[in-house]
Amino acid sequence: MGRAHWNRDVAIASHESLGGWTKTFTDPRRCTAIVDRLTFDAAIIETGTDSCRLAQTKARAERAARL
């Protein structure tokens, strides 16, 4: 991210809550550093809703598995 963070807004979206990022970043220290860097002075918006695209992808995969 470097200088971009200070010069303009950056948006990051994830299907996983911040607490679940250890599934992707398996080293706890590295995960903590990444989350800390991303959330410093940030506005975090949690919608609490499921992703429409994720639901469509899962439904499509289920239909394909039945064929």
Predicted model as a PDB file, atoms N, CA, C, CB and O in Angstrom, pLDDT in the B-factor column:
MODEL        1                                                                  
ATOM      1  N   MET A   1       0.836  -1.186   0.000  1.00 52.00           N  
ATOM      2  CA  MET A   1       0.000   0.000   0.000  1.00 52.00           C  
ATOM      3  C   MET A   1       0.877   1.244   0.000  1.00 52.00           C  
ATOM      4  CB  MET A   1      -0.949   0.001   1.211  1.00 52.00           C  
ATOM      5  O   MET A   1       0.625   2.177  -0.762  1.00 52.00           O  
ATOM      6  N   GLY A   2       1.876   1.267   0.824  1.00 57.00           N  
ATOM      7  CA  GLY A   2       2.836   2.360   0.821  1.00 57.00           C  
ATOM      8  C   GLY A   2       2.219   3.733   0.871  1.00 57.00           C  
ATOM      9  O   GLY A   2       1.397   4.018   1.742  1.00 57.00           O  
ATOM     10  N   ARG A   3       2.605   4.587  -0.055  1.00 61.00           N  
ATOM     11  CA  ARG A   3       2.175   5.975  -0.065  1.00 61.00           C  
ATOM     12  C   ARG A   3       0.718   6.153  -0.485  1.00 61.00           C  
ATOM     13  CB  ARG A   3       3.057   6.763  -0.977  1.00 61.00           C  
ATOM     14  O   ARG A   3       0.109   7.169  -0.150  1.00 61.00           O  
ATOM     15  N   ALA A   4       0.152   5.203  -1.200  1.00 55.00           N  
ATOM     16  CA  ALA A   4      -1.239   5.317  -1.657  1.00 55.00           C  
ATOM     17  C   ALA A   4      -2.185   5.522  -0.484  1.00 55.00           C  
ATOM     18  CB  ALA A   4      -1.650   4.069  -2.448  1.00 55.00           C  
ATOM     19  O   ALA A   4      -3.180   6.239  -0.597  1.00 55.00           O  
ATOM     20  N   HIS A   5      -1.874   4.896   0.633  1.00 52.00           N  
ATOM     21  CA  HIS A   5      -2.726   5.007   1.820  1.00 52.00           C  
ATOM     22  C   HIS A   5      -2.858   6.459   2.274  1.00 52.00           C  
ATOM     23  CB  HIS A   5      -2.163   4.151   2.960  1.00 52.00           C  
ATOM     24  O   HIS A   5      -3.932   6.872   2.711  1.00 52.00           O  
ATOM     25  N   TRP A   6      -1.804   7.220   2.179  1.00 62.00           N  
ATOM     26  CA  TRP A   6      -1.833   8.595   2.673  1.00 62.00           C  
ATOM     27  C   TRP A   6      -2.352   9.572   1.630  1.00 62.00           C  
ATOM     28  CB  TRP A   6      -0.453   9.015   3.117  1.00 62.00           C  
ATOM     29  O   TRP A   6      -2.756  10.679   1.985  1.00 62.00           O  
ATOM     30  N   ASN A   7      -2.355   9.197   0.354  1.00 68.00           N  
ATOM     31  CA  ASN A   7      -2.743  10.123  -0.694  1.00 68.00           C  
ATOM     32  C   ASN A   7      -4.177   9.965  -1.176  1.00 68.00           C  
ATOM     33  CB  ASN A   7      -1.833   9.967  -1.837  1.00 68.00           C  
ATOM     34  O   ASN A   7      -4.736  10.901  -1.747  1.00 68.00           O  
ATOM     35  N   ARG A   8      -4.773   8.827  -0.963  1.00 72.00           N  
ATOM     36  CA  ARG A   8      -6.133   8.582  -1.450  1.00 72.00           C  
ATOM     37  C   ARG A   8      -6.774   7.461  -0.644  1.00 72.00           C  
ATOM     38  CB  ARG A   8      -6.126   8.230  -2.959  1.00 72.00           C  
ATOM     39  O   ARG A   8      -6.112   6.747   0.109  1.00 72.00           O  
ATOM     40  N   ASP A   9      -8.081   7.330  -0.827  1.00 77.00           N  
ATOM     41  CA  ASP A   9      -8.819   6.281  -0.133  1.00 77.00           C  
ATOM     42  C   ASP A   9      -8.534   4.920  -0.759  1.00 77.00           C  
ATOM     43  CB  ASP A   9     -10.326   6.574  -0.158  1.00 77.00           C  
ATOM     44  O   ASP A   9      -8.325   4.808  -1.967  1.00 77.00           O  
ATOM     45  N   VAL A  10      -8.530   3.905   0.069  1.00 77.00           N  
ATOM     46  CA  VAL A  10      -8.331   2.536  -0.374  1.00 77.00           C  
ATOM     47  C   VAL A  10      -9.477   1.704   0.190  1.00 77.00           C  
ATOM     48  CB  VAL A  10      -6.932   1.978   0.081  1.00 77.00           C  
ATOM     49  O   VAL A  10      -9.773   1.781   1.383  1.00 77.00           O  
ATOM     50  N   ALA A  11     -10.122   0.912  -0.657  1.00 81.00           N  
ATOM     51  CA  ALA A  11     -11.210   0.042  -0.213  1.00 81.00           C  
ATOM     52  C   ALA A  11     -10.782  -1.410  -0.373  1.00 81.00           C  
ATOM     53  CB  ALA A  11     -12.516   0.323  -1.010  1.00 81.00           C  
ATOM     54  O   ALA A  11     -10.227  -1.796  -1.401  1.00 81.00           O  
ATOM     55  N   ILE A  12     -11.046  -2.206   0.652  1.00 81.00           N  
ATOM     56  CA  ILE A  12     -10.735  -3.627   0.620  1.00 81.00           C  
ATOM     57  C   ILE A  12     -11.991  -4.371   1.045  1.00 81.00           C  
ATOM     58  CB  ILE A  12      -9.512  -3.979   1.547  1.00 81.00           C  
ATOM     59  O   ILE A  12     -12.608  -4.026   2.054  1.00 81.00           O  
ATOM     60  N   ALA A  13     -12.370  -5.382   0.289  1.00 80.00           N  
ATOM     61  CA  ALA A  13     -13.551  -6.186   0.614  1.00 80.00           C  
ATOM     62  C   ALA A  13     -13.131  -7.634   0.817  1.00 80.00           C  
ATOM     63  CB  ALA A  13     -14.627  -6.079  -0.505  1.00 80.00           C  
ATOM     64  O   ALA A  13     -12.225  -8.132   0.149  1.00 80.00           O  
ATOM     65  N   SER A  14     -13.803  -8.301   1.749  1.00 79.00           N  
ATOM     66  CA  SER A  14     -13.497  -9.699   2.018  1.00 79.00           C  
ATOM     67  C   SER A  14     -14.757 -10.418   2.470  1.00 79.00           C  
ATOM     68  CB  SER A  14     -12.387  -9.825   3.081  1.00 79.00           C  
ATOM     69  O   SER A  14     -15.601  -9.840   3.155  1.00 79.00           O  
ATOM     70  N   HIS A  15     -14.878 -11.672   2.088  1.00 75.00           N  
ATOM     71  CA  HIS A  15     -15.984 -12.494   2.570  1.00 75.00           C  
ATOM     72  C   HIS A  15     -15.702 -12.988   3.986  1.00 75.00           C  
ATOM     73  CB  HIS A  15     -16.224 -13.687   1.625  1.00 75.00           C  
ATOM     74  O   HIS A  15     -16.605 -13.474   4.667  1.00 75.00           O  
ATOM     75  N   GLU A  16     -14.470 -12.866   4.423  1.00 81.00           N  
ATOM     76  CA  GLU A  16     -14.052 -13.367   5.731  1.00 81.00           C  
ATOM     77  C   GLU A  16     -13.957 -12.213   6.718  1.00 81.00           C  
ATOM     78  CB  GLU A  16     -12.699 -14.108   5.631  1.00 81.00           C  
ATOM     79  O   GLU A  16     -13.486 -11.132   6.366  1.00 81.00           O  
ATOM     80  N   SER A  17     -14.399 -12.435   7.941  1.00 79.00           N  
ATOM     81  CA  SER A  17     -14.246 -11.407   8.973  1.00 79.00           C  
ATOM     82  C   SER A  17     -12.757 -11.269   9.294  1.00 79.00           C  
ATOM     83  CB  SER A  17     -15.073 -11.765  10.264  1.00 79.00           C  
ATOM     84  O   SER A  17     -11.966 -12.157   8.977  1.00 79.00           O  
ATOM     85  N   LEU A  18     -12.385 -10.173   9.915  1.00 77.00           N  
ATOM     86  CA  LEU A  18     -10.968  -9.956  10.232  1.00 77.00           C  
ATOM     87  C   LEU A  18     -10.427 -11.082  11.111  1.00 77.00           C  
ATOM     88  CB  LEU A  18     -10.774  -8.599  10.936  1.00 77.00           C  
ATOM     89  O   LEU A  18      -9.266 -11.470  10.981  1.00 77.00           O  
ATOM     90  N   GLY A  19     -11.266 -11.604  12.002  1.00 80.00           N  
ATOM     91  CA  GLY A  19     -10.841 -12.688  12.873  1.00 80.00           C  
ATOM     92  C   GLY A  19     -10.552 -13.983  12.124  1.00 80.00           C  
ATOM     93  O   GLY A  19      -9.825 -14.839  12.627  1.00 80.00           O  
ATOM     94  N   GLY A  20     -11.112 -14.134  10.930  1.00 85.00           N  
ATOM     95  CA  GLY A  20     -10.910 -15.344  10.149  1.00 85.00           C  
ATOM     96  C   GLY A  20      -9.755 -15.262   9.177  1.00 85.00           C  
ATOM     97  O   GLY A  20      -9.508 -16.217   8.439  1.00 85.00           O  
ATOM     98  N   TRP A  21      -9.044 -14.155   9.153  1.00 85.00           N  
ATOM     99  CA  TRP A  21      -7.953 -13.987   8.198  1.00 85.00           C  
ATOM    100  C   TRP A  21      -6.794 -14.935   8.471  1.00 85.00           C  
ATOM    101  CB  TRP A  21      -7.459 -12.561   8.224  1.00 85.00           C  
ATOM    102  O   TRP A  21      -5.929 -15.109   7.612  1.00 85.00           O  
ATOM    103  N   THR A  22      -6.758 -15.551   9.649  1.00 86.00           N  
ATOM    104  CA  THR A  22      -5.674 -16.500   9.932  1.00 86.00           C  
ATOM    105  C   THR A  22      -5.799 -17.755   9.072  1.00 86.00           C  
ATOM    106  CB  THR A  22      -5.673 -16.883  11.421  1.00 86.00           C  
ATOM    107  O   THR A  22      -4.861 -18.549   8.990  1.00 86.00           O  
ATOM    108  N   LYS A  23      -6.948 -17.936   8.434  1.00 88.00           N  
ATOM    109  CA  LYS A  23      -7.089 -19.058   7.497  1.00 88.00           C  
ATOM    110  C   LYS A  23      -6.233 -18.809   6.252  1.00 88.00           C  
ATOM    111  CB  LYS A  23      -8.583 -19.261   7.098  1.00 88.00           C  
ATOM    112  O   LYS A  23      -5.698 -19.748   5.664  1.00 88.00           O  
ATOM    113  N   THR A  24      -6.107 -17.553   5.859  1.00 87.00           N  
ATOM    114  CA  THR A  24      -5.320 -17.184   4.681  1.00 87.00           C  
ATOM    115  C   THR A  24      -3.869 -16.910   5.057  1.00 87.00           C  
ATOM    116  CB  THR A  24      -5.927 -15.953   3.996  1.00 87.00           C  
ATOM    117  O   THR A  24      -2.941 -17.415   4.425  1.00 87.00           O  
ATOM    118  N   PHE A  25      -3.694 -16.105   6.095  1.00 87.00           N  
ATOM    119  CA  PHE A  25      -2.351 -15.755   6.579  1.00 87.00           C  
ATOM    120  C   PHE A  25      -2.097 -16.607   7.818  1.00 87.00           C  
ATOM    121  CB  PHE A  25      -2.218 -14.199   6.903  1.00 87.00           C  
ATOM    122  O   PHE A  25      -2.442 -16.208   8.929  1.00 87.00           O  
ATOM    123  N   THR A  26      -1.496 -17.776   7.630  1.00 90.00           N  
ATOM    124  CA  THR A  26      -1.407 -18.761   8.709  1.00 90.00           C  
ATOM    125  C   THR A  26      -0.398 -18.415   9.799  1.00 90.00           C  
ATOM    126  CB  THR A  26      -1.059 -20.088   8.136  1.00 90.00           C  
ATOM    127  O   THR A  26      -0.489 -18.950  10.903  1.00 90.00           O  
ATOM    128  N   ASP A  27       0.546 -17.548   9.523  1.00 91.00           N  
ATOM    129  CA  ASP A  27       1.491 -17.107  10.546  1.00 91.00           C  
ATOM    130  C   ASP A  27       0.800 -16.034  11.394  1.00 91.00           C  
ATOM    131  CB  ASP A  27       2.823 -16.559   9.900  1.00 91.00           C  
ATOM    132  O   ASP A  27       0.507 -14.952  10.885  1.00 91.00           O  
ATOM    133  N   PRO A  28       0.535 -16.311  12.678  1.00 88.00           N  
ATOM    134  CA  PRO A  28      -0.215 -15.354  13.509  1.00 88.00           C  
ATOM    135  C   PRO A  28       0.416 -13.969  13.590  1.00 88.00           C  
ATOM    136  CB  PRO A  28      -0.356 -15.900  14.894  1.00 88.00           C  
ATOM    137  O   PRO A  28      -0.298 -12.967  13.571  1.00 88.00           O  
ATOM    138  N   ARG A  29       1.735 -13.895  13.680  1.00 91.00           N  
ATOM    139  CA  ARG A  29       2.393 -12.582  13.764  1.00 91.00           C  
ATOM    140  C   ARG A  29       2.223 -11.793  12.469  1.00 91.00           C  
ATOM    141  CB  ARG A  29       3.889 -12.752  14.079  1.00 91.00           C  
ATOM    142  O   ARG A  29       1.962 -10.590  12.490  1.00 91.00           O  
ATOM    143  N   ARG A  30       2.374 -12.484  11.351  1.00 90.00           N  
ATOM    144  CA  ARG A  30       2.219 -11.829  10.053  1.00 90.00           C  
ATOM    145  C   ARG A  30       0.765 -11.384   9.863  1.00 90.00           C  
ATOM    146  CB  ARG A  30       2.652 -12.780   8.902  1.00 90.00           C  
ATOM    147  O   ARG A  30       0.512 -10.277   9.386  1.00 90.00           O  
ATOM    148  N   CYS A  31      -0.176 -12.229  10.229  1.00 87.00           N  
ATOM    149  CA  CYS A  31      -1.595 -11.890  10.107  1.00 87.00           C  
ATOM    150  C   CYS A  31      -1.924 -10.656  10.949  1.00 87.00           C  
ATOM    151  CB  CYS A  31      -2.477 -13.085  10.538  1.00 87.00           C  
ATOM    152  O   CYS A  31      -2.609  -9.744  10.485  1.00 87.00           O  
ATOM    153  N   THR A  32      -1.433 -10.634  12.182  1.00 88.00           N  
ATOM    154  CA  THR A  32      -1.663  -9.488  13.061  1.00 88.00           C  
ATOM    155  C   THR A  32      -1.087  -8.215  12.454  1.00 88.00           C  
ATOM    156  CB  THR A  32      -1.047  -9.739  14.445  1.00 88.00           C  
ATOM    157  O   THR A  32      -1.727  -7.164  12.490  1.00 88.00           O  
ATOM    158  N   ALA A  33       0.116  -8.304  11.897  1.00 90.00           N  
ATOM    159  CA  ALA A  33       0.751  -7.126  11.287  1.00 90.00           C  
ATOM    160  C   ALA A  33      -0.051  -6.631  10.086  1.00 90.00           C  
ATOM    161  CB  ALA A  33       2.193  -7.455  10.858  1.00 90.00           C  
ATOM    162  O   ALA A  33      -0.223  -5.425   9.908  1.00 90.00           O  
ATOM    163  N   ILE A  34      -0.540  -7.556   9.262  1.00 87.00           N  
ATOM    164  CA  ILE A  34      -1.313  -7.168   8.079  1.00 87.00           C  
ATOM    165  C   ILE A  34      -2.623  -6.509   8.480  1.00 87.00           C  
ATOM    166  CB  ILE A  34      -1.590  -8.389   7.190  1.00 87.00           C  
ATOM    167  O   ILE A  34      -2.974  -5.447   7.967  1.00 87.00           O  
ATOM    168  N   VAL A  35      -3.344  -7.142   9.401  1.00 85.00           N  
ATOM    169  CA  VAL A  35      -4.624  -6.577   9.848  1.00 85.00           C  
ATOM    170  C   VAL A  35      -4.402  -5.220  10.522  1.00 85.00           C  
ATOM    171  CB  VAL A  35      -5.340  -7.550  10.823  1.00 85.00           C  
ATOM    172  O   VAL A  35      -5.171  -4.283  10.309  1.00 85.00           O  
ATOM    173  N   ASP A  36      -3.352  -5.121  11.330  1.00 88.00           N  
ATOM    174  CA  ASP A  36      -3.044  -3.852  12.002  1.00 88.00           C  
ATOM    175  C   ASP A  36      -2.765  -2.752  10.982  1.00 88.00           C  
ATOM    176  CB  ASP A  36      -1.834  -4.019  12.944  1.00 88.00           C  
ATOM    177  O   ASP A  36      -3.260  -1.634  11.125  1.00 88.00           O  
ATOM    178  N   ARG A  37      -1.981  -3.059   9.958  1.00 86.00           N  
ATOM    179  CA  ARG A  37      -1.639  -2.071   8.934  1.00 86.00           C  
ATOM    180  C   ARG A  37      -2.874  -1.635   8.145  1.00 86.00           C  
ATOM    181  CB  ARG A  37      -0.584  -2.640   7.980  1.00 86.00           C  
ATOM    182  O   ARG A  37      -3.043  -0.454   7.841  1.00 86.00           O  
ATOM    183  N   LEU A  38      -3.733  -2.602   7.819  1.00 84.00           N  
ATOM    184  CA  LEU A  38      -4.917  -2.298   7.018  1.00 84.00           C  
ATOM    185  C   LEU A  38      -5.973  -1.522   7.798  1.00 84.00           C  
ATOM    186  CB  LEU A  38      -5.518  -3.575   6.489  1.00 84.00           C  
ATOM    187  O   LEU A  38      -6.694  -0.700   7.231  1.00 84.00           O  
ATOM    188  N   THR A  39      -6.062  -1.785   9.095  1.00 84.00           N  
ATOM    189  CA  THR A  39      -7.143  -1.169   9.878  1.00 84.00           C  
ATOM    190  C   THR A  39      -6.725   0.092  10.615  1.00 84.00           C  
ATOM    191  CB  THR A  39      -7.673  -2.157  10.869  1.00 84.00           C  
ATOM    192  O   THR A  39      -7.575   0.751  11.215  1.00 84.00           O  
ATOM    193  N   PHE A  40      -5.448   0.453  10.594  1.00 85.00           N  
ATOM    194  CA  PHE A  40      -4.997   1.668  11.256  1.00 85.00           C  
ATOM    195  C   PHE A  40      -5.700   2.881  10.663  1.00 85.00           C  
ATOM    196  CB  PHE A  40      -3.472   1.818  11.138  1.00 85.00           C  
ATOM    197  O   PHE A  40      -5.634   3.110   9.455  1.00 85.00           O  
ATOM    198  N   ASP A  41      -6.364   3.649  11.496  1.00 82.00           N  
ATOM    199  CA  ASP A  41      -7.047   4.881  11.073  1.00 82.00           C  
ATOM    200  C   ASP A  41      -8.071   4.595   9.965  1.00 82.00           C  
ATOM    201  CB  ASP A  41      -6.015   5.923  10.584  1.00 82.00           C  
ATOM    202  O   ASP A  41      -8.238   5.389   9.039  1.00 82.00           O  
ATOM    203  N   ALA A  42      -8.752   3.449  10.078  1.00 82.00           N  
ATOM    204  CA  ALA A  42      -9.679   3.029   9.025  1.00 82.00           C  
ATOM    205  C   ALA A  42     -11.124   3.081   9.502  1.00 82.00           C  
ATOM    206  CB  ALA A  42      -9.341   1.617   8.550  1.00 82.00           C  
ATOM    207  O   ALA A  42     -11.402   3.064  10.701  1.00 82.00           O  
ATOM    208  N   ALA A  43     -12.020   3.145   8.554  1.00 83.00           N  
ATOM    209  CA  ALA A  43     -13.452   2.998   8.815  1.00 83.00           C  
ATOM    210  C   ALA A  43     -13.822   1.590   8.362  1.00 83.00           C  
ATOM    211  CB  ALA A  43     -14.318   4.111   8.064  1.00 83.00           C  
ATOM    212  O   ALA A  43     -13.743   1.276   7.174  1.00 83.00           O  
ATOM    213  N   ILE A  44     -14.224   0.748   9.299  1.00 81.00           N  
ATOM    214  CA  ILE A  44     -14.565  -0.639   8.975  1.00 81.00           C  
ATOM    215  C   ILE A  44     -16.087  -0.753   8.925  1.00 81.00           C  
ATOM    216  CB  ILE A  44     -13.955  -1.644  10.026  1.00 81.00           C  
ATOM    217  O   ILE A  44     -16.781  -0.398   9.878  1.00 81.00           O  
ATOM    218  N   ILE A  45     -16.584  -1.246   7.815  1.00 79.00           N  
ATOM    219  CA  ILE A  45     -18.023  -1.398   7.622  1.00 79.00           C  
ATOM    220  C   ILE A  45     -18.323  -2.886   7.473  1.00 79.00           C  
ATOM    221  CB  ILE A  45     -18.524  -0.588   6.370  1.00 79.00           C  
ATOM    222  O   ILE A  45     -17.891  -3.523   6.513  1.00 79.00           O  
ATOM    223  N   GLU A  46     -19.063  -3.431   8.430  1.00 77.00           N  
ATOM    224  CA  GLU A  46     -19.481  -4.822   8.348  1.00 77.00           C  
ATOM    225  C   GLU A  46     -20.973  -4.834   8.063  1.00 77.00           C  
ATOM    226  CB  GLU A  46     -19.142  -5.607   9.662  1.00 77.00           C  
ATOM    227  O   GLU A  46     -21.767  -4.336   8.862  1.00 77.00           O  
ATOM    228  N   THR A  47     -21.352  -5.399   6.932  1.00 76.00           N  
ATOM    229  CA  THR A  47     -22.758  -5.388   6.541  1.00 76.00           C  
ATOM    230  C   THR A  47     -23.555  -6.487   7.222  1.00 76.00           C  
ATOM    231  CB  THR A  47     -22.879  -5.529   5.045  1.00 76.00           C  
ATOM    232  O   THR A  47     -24.767  -6.361   7.395  1.00 76.00           O  
ATOM    233  N   GLY A  48     -22.881  -7.565   7.612  1.00 74.00           N  
ATOM    234  CA  GLY A  48     -23.573  -8.662   8.265  1.00 74.00           C  
ATOM    235  C   GLY A  48     -24.479  -9.445   7.339  1.00 74.00           C  
ATOM    236  O   GLY A  48     -25.330 -10.211   7.789  1.00 74.00           O  
ATOM    237  N   THR A  49     -24.294  -9.249   6.038  1.00 73.00           N  
ATOM    238  CA  THR A  49     -25.126  -9.958   5.072  1.00 73.00           C  
ATOM    239  C   THR A  49     -24.254 -10.872   4.220  1.00 73.00           C  
ATOM    240  CB  THR A  49     -25.907  -8.964   4.180  1.00 73.00           C  
ATOM    241  O   THR A  49     -23.041 -10.685   4.115  1.00 73.00           O  
ATOM    242  N   ASP A  50     -24.897 -11.855   3.622  1.00 74.00           N  
ATOM    243  CA  ASP A  50     -24.185 -12.757   2.725  1.00 74.00           C  
ATOM    244  C   ASP A  50     -24.027 -12.112   1.352  1.00 74.00           C  
ATOM    245  CB  ASP A  50     -24.924 -14.106   2.607  1.00 74.00           C  
ATOM    246  O   ASP A  50     -24.852 -11.300   0.933  1.00 74.00           O  
ATOM    247  N   SER A  51     -22.974 -12.480   0.675  1.00 77.00           N  
ATOM    248  CA  SER A  51     -22.699 -11.969  -0.660  1.00 77.00           C  
ATOM    249  C   SER A  51     -23.639 -12.603  -1.681  1.00 77.00           C  
ATOM    250  CB  SER A  51     -21.238 -12.230  -1.044  1.00 77.00           C  
ATOM    251  O   SER A  51     -23.787 -13.825  -1.716  1.00 77.00           O  
ATOM    252  N   CYS A  52     -24.264 -11.789  -2.499  1.00 81.00           N  
ATOM    253  CA  CYS A  52     -25.139 -12.295  -3.568  1.00 81.00           C  
ATOM    254  C   CYS A  52     -24.332 -13.103  -4.573  1.00 81.00           C  
ATOM    255  CB  CYS A  52     -25.865 -11.130  -4.282  1.00 81.00           C  
ATOM    256  O   CYS A  52     -24.772 -14.169  -5.004  1.00 81.00           O  
ATOM    257  N   ARG A  53     -23.155 -12.610  -4.952  1.00 81.00           N  
ATOM    258  CA  ARG A  53     -22.323 -13.319  -5.924  1.00 81.00           C  
ATOM    259  C   ARG A  53     -21.839 -14.649  -5.378  1.00 81.00           C  
ATOM    260  CB  ARG A  53     -21.134 -12.464  -6.326  1.00 81.00           C  
ATOM    261  O   ARG A  53     -21.780 -15.638  -6.108  1.00 81.00           O  
ATOM    262  N   LEU A  54     -21.491 -14.681  -4.091  1.00 81.00           N  
ATOM    263  CA  LEU A  54     -21.051 -15.938  -3.490  1.00 81.00           C  
ATOM    264  C   LEU A  54     -22.195 -16.946  -3.486  1.00 81.00           C  
ATOM    265  CB  LEU A  54     -20.532 -15.704  -2.054  1.00 81.00           C  
ATOM    266  O   LEU A  54     -21.981 -18.120  -3.791  1.00 81.00           O  
ATOM    267  N   ALA A  55     -23.406 -16.507  -3.146  1.00 85.00           N  
ATOM    268  CA  ALA A  55     -24.569 -17.402  -3.150  1.00 85.00           C  
ATOM    269  C   ALA A  55     -24.852 -17.921  -4.557  1.00 85.00           C  
ATOM    270  CB  ALA A  55     -25.810 -16.678  -2.596  1.00 85.00           C  
ATOM    271  O   ALA A  55     -25.176 -19.097  -4.722  1.00 85.00           O  
ATOM    272  N   GLN A  56     -24.737 -17.074  -5.563  1.00 89.00           N  
ATOM    273  CA  GLN A  56     -24.966 -17.494  -6.945  1.00 89.00           C  
ATOM    274  C   GLN A  56     -23.909 -18.508  -7.391  1.00 89.00           C  
ATOM    275  CB  GLN A  56     -24.960 -16.273  -7.884  1.00 89.00           C  
ATOM    276  O   GLN A  56     -24.231 -19.487  -8.064  1.00 89.00           O  
ATOM    277  N   THR A  57     -22.676 -18.278  -7.024  1.00 90.00           N  
ATOM    278  CA  THR A  57     -21.591 -19.187  -7.390  1.00 90.00           C  
ATOM    279  C   THR A  57     -21.787 -20.553  -6.740  1.00 90.00           C  
ATOM    280  CB  THR A  57     -20.232 -18.595  -6.981  1.00 90.00           C  
ATOM    281  O   THR A  57     -21.591 -21.586  -7.381  1.00 90.00           O  
ATOM    282  N   LYS A  58     -22.179 -20.555  -5.455  1.00 90.00           N  
ATOM    283  CA  LYS A  58     -22.424 -21.820  -4.762  1.00 90.00           C  
ATOM    284  C   LYS A  58     -23.592 -22.568  -5.399  1.00 90.00           C  
ATOM    285  CB  LYS A  58     -22.704 -21.572  -3.271  1.00 90.00           C  
ATOM    286  O   LYS A  58     -23.519 -23.782  -5.588  1.00 90.00           O  
ATOM    287  N   ALA A  59     -24.671 -21.851  -5.731  1.00 92.00           N  
ATOM    288  CA  ALA A  59     -25.828 -22.478  -6.365  1.00 92.00           C  
ATOM    289  C   ALA A  59     -25.464 -23.066  -7.723  1.00 92.00           C  
ATOM    290  CB  ALA A  59     -26.960 -21.466  -6.522  1.00 92.00           C  
ATOM    291  O   ALA A  59     -25.902 -24.166  -8.061  1.00 92.00           O  
ATOM    292  N   ARG A  60     -24.664 -22.341  -8.502  1.00 93.00           N  
ATOM    293  CA  ARG A  60     -24.220 -22.807  -9.807  1.00 93.00           C  
ATOM    294  C   ARG A  60     -23.378 -24.081  -9.658  1.00 93.00           C  
ATOM    295  CB  ARG A  60     -23.414 -21.703 -10.529  1.00 93.00           C  
ATOM    296  O   ARG A  60     -23.525 -25.020 -10.440  1.00 93.00           O  
ATOM    297  N   ALA A  61     -22.491 -24.109  -8.647  1.00 93.00           N  
ATOM    298  CA  ALA A  61     -21.638 -25.274  -8.414  1.00 93.00           C  
ATOM    299  C   ALA A  61     -22.485 -26.482  -7.989  1.00 93.00           C  
ATOM    300  CB  ALA A  61     -20.570 -24.958  -7.335  1.00 93.00           C  
ATOM    301  O   ALA A  61     -22.211 -27.609  -8.399  1.00 93.00           O  
ATOM    302  N   GLU A  62     -23.497 -26.244  -7.180  1.00 93.00           N  
ATOM    303  CA  GLU A  62     -24.373 -27.342  -6.747  1.00 93.00           C  
ATOM    304  C   GLU A  62     -25.153 -27.919  -7.933  1.00 93.00           C  
ATOM    305  CB  GLU A  62     -25.352 -26.852  -5.655  1.00 93.00           C  
ATOM    306  O   GLU A  62     -25.311 -29.134  -8.051  1.00 93.00           O  
ATOM    307  N   ARG A  63     -25.639 -27.028  -8.809  1.00 92.00           N  
ATOM    308  CA  ARG A  63     -26.364 -27.497 -10.004  1.00 92.00           C  
ATOM    309  C   ARG A  63     -25.437 -28.315 -10.897  1.00 92.00           C  
ATOM    310  CB  ARG A  63     -26.951 -26.299 -10.800  1.00 92.00           C  
ATOM    311  O   ARG A  63     -25.836 -29.354 -11.423  1.00 92.00           O  
ATOM    312  N   ALA A  64     -24.211 -27.854 -11.068  1.00 92.00           N  
ATOM    313  CA  ALA A  64     -23.251 -28.553 -11.927  1.00 92.00           C  
ATOM    314  C   ALA A  64     -22.891 -29.916 -11.329  1.00 92.00           C  
ATOM    315  CB  ALA A  64     -21.975 -27.698 -12.121  1.00 92.00           C  
ATOM    316  O   ALA A  64     -22.680 -30.880 -12.066  1.00 92.00           O  
ATOM    317  N   ALA A  65     -22.820 -29.998 -10.002  1.00 92.00           N  
ATOM    318  CA  ALA A  65     -22.461 -31.260  -9.352  1.00 92.00           C  
ATOM    319  C   ALA A  65     -23.576 -32.291  -9.528  1.00 92.00           C  
ATOM    320  CB  ALA A  65     -22.174 -31.034  -7.852  1.00 92.00           C  
ATOM    321  O   ALA A  65     -23.310 -33.492  -9.559  1.00 92.00           O  
ATOM    322  N   ARG A  66     -24.802 -31.834  -9.641  1.00 87.00           N  
ATOM    323  CA  ARG A  66     -25.936 -32.756  -9.813  1.00 87.00           C  
ATOM    324  C   ARG A  66     -26.025 -33.305 -11.224  1.00 87.00           C  
ATOM    325  CB  ARG A  66     -27.235 -32.059  -9.462  1.00 87.00           C  
ATOM    326  O   ARG A  66     -26.667 -34.334 -11.435  1.00 87.00           O  
ATOM    327  N   LEU A  67     -25.407 -32.656 -12.196  1.00 80.00           N  
ATOM    328  CA  LEU A  67     -25.491 -33.101 -13.595  1.00 80.00           C  
ATOM    329  C   LEU A  67     -24.617 -34.267 -13.894  1.00 80.00           C  
ATOM    330  CB  LEU A  67     -25.138 -31.997 -14.513  1.00 80.00           C  
ATOM    331  O   LEU A  67     -24.589 -34.743 -15.029  1.00 80.00           O  
TER     332      LEU A  67                                                      
ENDMDL                                                                          
END                                                                             
